[in-house]
């Protein structure tokens, strides 16, 4: 259900179908997320709000599986930009931690 919202509710193939509005609030997850048997352990919505500029997003991993993670965090440029222009790299504002079967990404956002 994370990648496609079927027109007919029966094709959700879920015991408790969700509404279109609920689908639109889900995080964007790709096939590899499910291939690796990951699960969301903290924030279940695609948009996360913070009051102090810090958020800790967690995922649970299958036991007895070694997985390396990388990340890219960047600020999307505003307005029309040339194709080659990219946003500001913000990797230094992320702390990645691994503990048992939990991976945590602590993100620190700048005020804009």
C-alpha angles and dihedrals in degrees: 000000000000094000105037136021109213120223092228116057093219090066092064084081090207130131089228110033118212129224125248089252091054090048091053090054094054120106117257107257126177133211095267090062089063095036088060091047092237123164133201108251102178126011115038097182127078094230116058122192126203132191098197100035095256129102130175112208116191136193128186120227130207112265119256094021125119112212128171117214132202129180141192121203120183140158111247112235115245124236127004113334133176115265093250094053115095134186127265113286110241101178092125088067094063128083114195118198133178122201123169104307097343128093116195129194113194109196124195114199127205122228113253 
